Amino acid sequence: MACTAIAIALLRNLVAVVMLGGIFSLLSAAMFVVLDAVDVAFTEAAVGAGISTMLLLATLSLTTTQEKQPRRPVEKLPAHRQPWLPLAVVAVTGAALVYGSLDMSRYGDPDAITNRHVVPRYIEKTVEETGVPNVVTSVLASYRGYDTLGEVTVIFTAGIGVILLLGTWRRTARRRRERSDAP
């Protein structure tokens, strides 16, 4: 994923950037599958690799495929005015994230807190509390029902947004008007 991100930052061909963005989304979806977050992986694949890539390619078909060069060369800042603040903010944030993850349990550790309390409860009480025999389905549809509803709402909204941005509804309405105006 890091190599893909670096390639995206270095390329000037916008079609290649869009395609690498789709690859990055698919790699993210694969990472979510490995982490056992299949619902998030599905959303990432559908929205990130699917809808976003198609929308960006449609946009590029209406514009140019190469990034434009600035009209005048960008002046290099003197050494005492280099913008180091963003780099410092990223470094401090990254260090805080690493520090915060030091006390997390190892991935797949059977003695982790979640595996000692939450998982056994789901396995033992799923059918009794939800009436759904499949544990995964009961977690997604019942215990995490609002979260799943939110994800479906995001996907639906993204789809409606793409339809509106591409303007197919306008063309369809215009064709209907033209047909009704014809003698």
C-alpha positions as CSV (number, residue, x, y, z in Angstrom):
1,M,0.0,0.0,0.0
2,A,2.9,2.4,0.8
3,C,4.5,1.8,-2.6
4,T,1.1,2.5,-4.3
5,A,0.7,5.7,-2.3
6,I,4.2,6.9,-3.3
7,A,3.5,6.1,-6.9
8,I,0.3,8.1,-6.8
9,A,2.2,11.1,-5.4
10,L,4.9,10.9,-8.1
11,L,2.8,10.3,-11.2
12,R,1.6,13.1,-13.5
13,N,-0.7,10.9,-15.7
14,L,-4.1,11.3,-14.1
15,V,-5.5,8.1,-15.5
16,A,-2.7,6.1,-14.0
17,V,-3.3,7.9,-10.7
18,V,-7.0,7.0,-10.7
19,M,-6.2,3.4,-11.5
20,L,-3.6,3.2,-8.7
21,G,-6.2,4.7,-6.4
22,G,-8.5,1.9,-7.3
23,I,-5.7,-0.6,-6.6
24,F,-5.0,1.1,-3.3
25,S,-8.7,0.7,-2.4
26,L,-8.6,-3.0,-3.3
27,L,-5.5,-3.5,-1.2
28,S,-7.3,-1.8,1.7
29,A,-10.3,-4.1,1.2
30,A,-8.0,-7.1,1.3
31,M,-6.4,-5.8,4.5
32,F,-9.9,-5.5,6.0
33,V,-10.6,-9.1,5.1
34,V,-7.4,-10.2,6.8
35,L,-8.5,-8.3,9.9
36,D,-11.9,-10.1,9.8
37,A,-13.9,-6.9,9.0
38,V,-15.6,-8.3,5.9
39,D,-18.5,-5.8,6.0
40,V,-16.0,-2.9,5.9
41,A,-14.0,-4.6,3.2
42,F,-17.1,-4.9,1.1
43,T,-17.9,-1.2,1.6
44,E,-14.3,-0.2,0.7
45,A,-14.3,-2.4,-2.4
46,A,-17.7,-1.1,-3.6
47,V,-17.2,2.6,-2.8
48,G,-13.5,3.0,-3.0
49,A,-12.5,0.8,-5.9
50,G,-15.9,0.7,-7.7
51,I,-17.9,3.9,-7.6
52,S,-15.0,6.4,-6.9
53,T,-12.8,5.0,-9.7
54,M,-15.7,5.1,-12.2
55,L,-16.6,8.6,-11.2
56,L,-13.0,9.8,-11.5
57,L,-12.6,8.1,-14.9
58,A,-15.8,9.7,-16.1
59,T,-14.5,13.1,-14.9
60,L,-11.2,12.5,-16.8
61,S,-13.1,11.7,-19.9
62,L,-14.5,15.2,-19.8
63,T,-11.2,16.9,-19.0
64,T,-7.5,16.3,-19.7
65,T,-5.5,13.2,-18.6
66,Q,-2.3,15.0,-17.8
67,E,-1.6,17.3,-14.8
68,K,-1.0,20.8,-16.0
69,Q,2.4,22.4,-15.3
70,P,2.4,25.8,-13.5
71,R,2.8,28.7,-15.9
72,R,5.7,30.2,-14.1
73,P,8.3,28.1,-12.2
74,V,7.7,27.8,-8.5
75,E,10.3,29.7,-6.5
76,K,12.2,27.7,-4.0
77,L,11.9,29.0,-0.5
78,P,15.0,30.0,1.4
79,A,16.3,27.4,3.9
80,H,15.0,29.3,6.9
81,R,11.4,29.3,5.4
82,Q,10.9,25.7,4.5
83,P,7.5,24.4,5.6
84,W,8.6,21.9,8.3
85,L,5.5,22.4,10.4
86,P,3.3,19.9,8.5
87,L,6.0,17.3,8.7
88,A,6.4,17.8,12.4
89,V,2.6,17.5,12.9
90,V,2.6,14.2,11.0
91,A,5.6,12.9,12.9
92,V,4.0,13.8,16.3
93,T,0.7,12.3,15.3
94,G,2.4,9.1,14.1
95,A,4.4,8.8,17.3
96,A,1.2,9.2,19.4
97,L,-0.5,6.5,17.4
98,V,2.4,4.1,17.8
99,Y,2.5,4.9,21.5
100,G,-1.2,4.3,21.9
101,S,-1.0,0.9,20.2
102,L,1.8,-0.4,22.4
103,D,-0.6,-1.8,25.1
104,M,-2.9,-3.4,22.6
105,S,-3.1,-7.2,22.6
106,R,-1.5,-9.2,19.8
107,Y,-3.6,-9.9,16.7
108,G,-5.4,-13.2,17.2
109,D,-4.5,-13.5,20.9
110,P,-7.0,-15.9,22.5
111,D,-6.5,-14.2,25.9
112,A,-7.4,-10.8,24.6
113,I,-10.2,-9.0,26.5
114,T,-12.6,-9.2,23.5
115,N,-12.0,-12.9,23.1
116,R,-12.6,-13.6,26.8
117,H,-15.9,-11.6,27.3
118,V,-17.6,-10.5,24.1
119,V,-17.1,-13.5,21.8
120,P,-18.3,-16.2,24.2
121,R,-21.4,-14.2,24.9
122,Y,-22.2,-13.9,21.2
123,I,-21.6,-17.6,20.6
124,E,-23.7,-18.7,23.6
125,K,-26.6,-16.2,23.5
126,T,-27.0,-15.4,19.8
127,V,-29.9,-17.7,19.0
128,E,-31.6,-16.9,22.3
129,E,-31.4,-13.1,22.0
130,T,-31.8,-12.6,18.3
131,G,-33.4,-15.7,16.9
132,V,-30.8,-15.8,14.1
133,P,-28.9,-19.1,14.0
134,N,-25.8,-17.7,12.2
135,V,-23.5,-15.8,14.6
136,V,-22.0,-13.5,12.0
137,T,-25.4,-12.6,10.6
138,S,-26.8,-11.9,14.0
139,V,-23.9,-9.6,14.9
140,L,-24.2,-7.6,11.7
141,A,-28.0,-7.5,11.6
142,S,-28.9,-7.3,15.2
143,Y,-26.1,-6.4,17.6
144,R,-24.5,-4.0,15.1
145,G,-27.7,-3.2,13.2
146,Y,-27.4,0.6,13.4
147,D,-23.8,0.4,12.2
148,T,-24.8,-1.8,9.3
149,L,-27.7,0.5,8.5
150,G,-25.2,3.4,8.5
151,E,-22.9,1.6,6.0
152,V,-25.8,0.8,3.7
153,T,-26.9,4.4,3.9
154,V,-23.4,5.6,2.9
155,I,-23.3,3.2,-0.1
156,F,-26.9,4.3,-1.2
157,T,-26.0,8.0,-0.8
158,A,-22.8,7.5,-2.8
159,G,-24.7,5.7,-5.6
160,I,-27.3,8.5,-5.7
161,G,-24.5,11.1,-5.7
162,V,-22.8,9.4,-8.7
163,I,-26.1,9.3,-10.6
164,L,-26.7,13.0,-9.9
165,L,-23.1,14.0,-10.8
166,L,-23.1,12.1,-14.0
167,G,-26.4,13.8,-14.9
168,T,-28.2,10.8,-16.5
169,W,-31.4,11.8,-14.9
170,R,-31.3,15.2,-16.8
171,R,-30.7,13.5,-20.1
172,T,-33.6,11.1,-19.5
173,A,-35.9,13.9,-18.5
174,R,-34.8,15.9,-21.6
175,R,-35.5,12.9,-23.9
176,R,-38.9,12.5,-22.4
177,R,-39.7,16.2,-22.9
178,E,-38.5,15.9,-26.5
179,R,-40.7,12.9,-27.1
180,S,-43.8,14.5,-25.6
181,D,-43.2,17.7,-27.7
182,A,-42.9,15.7,-31.0
183,P,-46.0,15.9,-33.2
